[in-house]
Amino acid sequence: MWRERALIILVFLLHLIHGEDACPPSSCGKISNISYPFRLKGDAKGCGLTGYELSCKNNIALFSLYSGTFHVQAFNYNNFTIRVVDPGLQQTNCSSLPRYFFSPSNFTPSYQPIPPYLHYYSPKNTSSYQTIPSVYRYYYTEPLVYEHIVFLNCSHGVTEIPKYVDTGGCVTWESTGYIYTVAGDLIAEDIEVGCDVKLVAPTSWWGLDTNTYSYAMMHTALVYGFELSWIPLVCHDRCADTDCYFSSSSQTLECYKEAWWLHYVSGQNSTSLDYLCLNWYVIPKTNFDST
């Protein structure tokens, strides 16, 4: 009898280990590699996680995020990212705008640090600096893979602030005034008197040079979309209760080892610190908590 029980347990364990392999990738339109942790609505039970379920409409893969639904552009299972785009944007129409207003705080679990003080969010976000010691900030040399485009409606023309880019008549919002866009961070002192923030939208387009941008370039960047990461889920699956980091050299996810951290803290290594789940938007906790 014990042999039968042992066989049942073995089969169950093999199912858990190879469950992902038993589910072939699903497809929708141009997206042909929908696989764990993602699933397509209608996939067999046990394939993917419900919090990562996509739907397919008119051959367009759709992913729900907060109260919005975004078009899926691509998956990168090597660095655990999905690229999505706001459905309100159109490549050939400069007047098309994102439907959804998203700021950095929408995406990252910034109140859930990884030891000893590091966050899942970019150190470019000044709100994270207060909990990231300078010894760690020193090693962040990897380029950021996201930016924000801020739309402002001003009651008067603004010419003395270089980062204000005129939309050239593409955007009107059916109101009087002047519409400008700003790429990147917009601090309080950058907001001109008489200007109101109308919209904030993310992008992960590498070609956005904030020193030589135009509105056409910003619109192209928005149409490209933005990347979301499911690294926290992978970290939990592979490292259990141990935290992790993404190695830029090996392009693999590595589990945190306390001695490794102490090695950097003590200043014994001056090389660049690897990615620590910092360079992408993180899929909200409301999604990756689902099973």
C-alpha positions, 0 to 999 in steps of 0.5 A, a space after each residue: 500500500 505504501 508503494 501506491 501512496 509513494 507513486 501518487 506522491 511522486 506523480 503529484 510532485 512531477 506535476 508540480 515541477 513540470 506543470 509549466 511545461 505541460 501548458 503549450 504557449 497560447 497566442 492572440 494575433 501577433 502575440 504567440 508566446 503567452 506562457 507562465 505566469 501569463 495565461 489566455 482566457 479560456 486556457 486549461 485550468 492550472 495554466 498560468 495565474 489568474 492575476 496574469 490572465 490576458 483576453 483576446 479581442 479582434 486579434 489583440 491581446 489585452 492585459 488589465 491593469 488597475 481599471 484600465 485595459 492595455 494592448 500587449 506588444 511583446 513579452 521578454 521571458 529573459 528579463 521577465 517583462 511584458 510591454 503594453 501600450 495605452 489603447 488610446 494611442 495611434 501611431 499615425 495620429 499625433 492628436 491621439 492621447 493615452 486614456 489613462 493617467 499613470 504616475 510612478 506611484 501606480 506601479 512599484 511596491 515602494 513600501 516593500 523594500 528588499 534587504 537591507 534598504 533597497 526598493 523595487 523602484 528606480 533610485 531616480 525616484 527621489 522619494 526612494 533616496 531617503 531609504 537607500 544609503 549612498 553606498 548603494 546608490 553609487 553602484 546604480 550605473 545601468 541605464 533606466 528603461 522608462 520615462 514619463 511624459 507629462 502634459 500641461 495646459 498653460 494659460 500663456 505661452 512658455 518660452 523660458 523653460 527649455 524642457 517645455 515642448 510645444 505640441 504644435 497644435 496636435 493636442 487641444 483638449 477642447 480648451 483655450 490655452 497652450 499645451 506643452 509636454 515634458 519628458 522625464 521628471 517634473 518637480 514643483 519648481 518646473 511647473 510654471 504659474 498658470 500651468 496645470 498637469 493634465 496627463 502623465 503617461 509612461 514609456 520604455 522607449 530607449 530612443 527618448 533623448 530628453 536633451 533633444 526631444 520633440 513632441 513627435 518623438 514623445 508621441 512615438 515613445 508613448 506609442 512604443 509603450 512601457 514595460 512591466 516586470 513580474 520579477 517579484 513573482 519569479 523571485 518568490 518562485 525561485 528564491 522562496 523567502 530569500 530576495 533576489 536581483 537581476 544580473 545584467 552580466 549573466 542575464 539571469 535572476 540570482 538569489 540574494 546571499 547575505 554574505 554577498 551584500 556584506 561584500 558590497 557594503 564593506 566596499 570590497 568591490 567597486 564594480 557595477 551593482 547588478 539590477 535589483 528589480 529596479 529598471 522596470 515598472 513592477 506589475 502591481 501587487 494586486 495582480 501578482 498576489 493572485 493565483 
